[in-house]
Amino acid sequence: MEVFLPVVVSLIVLVFGLWVYLKPLQVIEFQKRFYAAINWRMEPIDMLKEIRNTKWMGLSLIIFVVGVWLWGCFGFRPVLGP
């Protein structure tokens, strides 16, 4: 059970990272709708730059999760017992 939560959270972050990387326009539109719902208007100044930055953010999340998985599988061994 102690492994379940980190695996679920990391899978959610991985799926979110893939969504951000593969569908940056959809993510930007979602963000605009969210801000409109809380009475803020958000418009990118340069849409091409915003798409590029959004894709980088998604790729960064993917790399982070894969790195944590690799570290957890091969680089970290908790000491059990005295």
TAKAKA-V233354 format. One record per pair of residues at least 12 apart in sequence whose ideal C-beta (glycine too) atoms are under 8 Angstrom apart, sorted by the first residue. I is the first residue (numbers start at 1). GAP is how many residues later the second one is. Records with the same first field share a line. If there is no record, write none. Layout:
BEGIN
I->GAP  GAP
END
This chain:
BEGIN
6->66
10->55  58  59
13->48  51  52
14->47  48  51  52
16->45
17->41  42  43  44  45  47  48
18->40  44
19->39
20->34  35  37  38  41
21->34  37  38  40  41
22->36
24->26  27  30  31  34
25->26
27->27  31
28->16  19  22  23  26
END
